[in-house]
């Protein structure tokens, strides 16, 4: 990747969807989102739509600063997420609930779950689900899919796993 590498992504808050590009350089977008030294994410060529009207573009901005703490989740290409895990990996079906959303996908985690060996609190700020989809709770026909969804752990209401 070059110094000017751009990555397309879809950012979701509790009320809006923002589609744009992030200048990632030699970094992965997942690493930029998990960087605790920056509280905002700079996004270029941003198209904004309301979740109540997901198919309609409500505004365009050449640049936007998104407060990371208010991002519910981000749909990204799989190549933008680090695949190395700190766990012996086992794959699980996951259901994550957030304010206004239900997200399903594949989670890679430890072979055993108990509070002494694993807790969602030990995960990165943005947790990755692969082959994922996000459904707007109040608008069940509005479903957004992607190779990977990075979910803001601090926005999670529940994190459900099954084999």
N, C-alpha and C positions, 0 to 999 in steps of 0.2 A: 504494500500500500504506500502511496506517495504522501507527501506532506499535506497535499490539498485533497485527499480522499474524502468523498462525501458519501454518506449512507442515508438512504430513505427510511423513514420510520413513521409510525402512527402513534401519537401520544394521546392518552385518554385521561380526563379528569372526571369528576362526578357529573359534570354537566356538558362537557365539550370533547370533541375529537379534533386534534390538530395534526395535520399531515405535513411533513416537511423533510428537510435534509439537515444532517449534522456533520460538521467537519470533524472527522475522526482522526485524520492523519495516520500515524502508525498504530493507533489504539483501536480497541474494540469498543463499540457503543456501550456494551454492557459494563465494561471497565469504567468508562466515563460516567455513567449513571451511578456506579458504586463508589466513585471518588468522593470521599467525605470532605475534601478540602474545598469543593465547589458546591454551593447550595442551589445554583441555577444551572440550567442547561440552555445553551444558545442554539436556536433552530432557525434555519434559513428557508425562504420560499414557502411560507406557512399558509395552508388553506385551513380555515376553521369552519366547523359545522356543529350545530347543536345536536345533542344526542336525541332530543325529541323529534328532530328532523334530520336523520343521519345522511340522507342522500342529497341534501341541499347545502351548497357552499354559502356560508353566511358572510365571510370576510376573507380577505387576503392581506398578508403582511410580508414584506421582504425579510424581516427579522423579528424573532420573538424570544423573550427570555422566560423560560418556564421554571417556576419554583419546584425543585425536585420533590419536596415534601407534599406538594399538592398533585403530583402525577400519580394516578391510580395504577396504570400499567402502560406498557409500550409494546407494540407489535414490531418485531425486527426480523431481518433475515437470520437464519440459524448461524451463519458464519460470523455474526457480530456478537456471539456469546461464547465465553470461555467454556470448553468442554471438560476441562480437568476438574475432578471432584475431590474433596478431602475425605470422601467416604469410599469404602468398598461398595461399588455401585450395584444397586438393584433398581429396576424400573417399576413404577407404580402409576396407576391411574389416579389423577388428582382432581379435586373440586375445590376451588378457592372462592369464597364469597367476599365481596368488597361492597361498600356503599353503592348500590345501584347496579351491580354486576355479578354474574356468575361466570367463572372461568374454569374450563376443563382442559386437561392435557396430560402429558406424560412428565412425571417428576423422577429424577434420578436421585436416590438417597441411600441411606445405610440399609444393610440387610435386616436390621432389627430396630424397632422403635420402643424406647422408654425414655423418660425424662433425664436419666443419668447419661445416656449416650447420644441423644438427639433432641433438639428443640428448634422450632422455627426461629427462635430468637438468636440462634447461633449462625443462621444463614446470612448471606450478603443482604444488603438493603433491598436490592432488586433481585427477586428469586425467579429462576427460569423454569417455564414449562414448555416442553417441546410439543410439536404437532397440536397446537392449542387453538381454542376458540373462546370468545368472550361474548356473552349474551347480555343485553340490556334487560334488567328485570322488569321494568315498566313497559317495555316494548319487545316482547319475546321474538318477534320476527326479525329484529335487528341483531344479527350475529356477525362478528368480525373474526376472521381466521388468519393464522399465520404460522410460519415454520417455528417461531419461538415467540413467547410472550414473557416479558420481564415484568413481574408484579411487585409493586412497592409493598414490602413486608409491613411497614407501619400502617398501611391502609387496610390490611387483612382483617376480616372479621372471623373467618374460620379457614382452616387448612385441613382438608379431609383427604385421606389416602386409602387406597385398596389395591390388592394385587390383581 
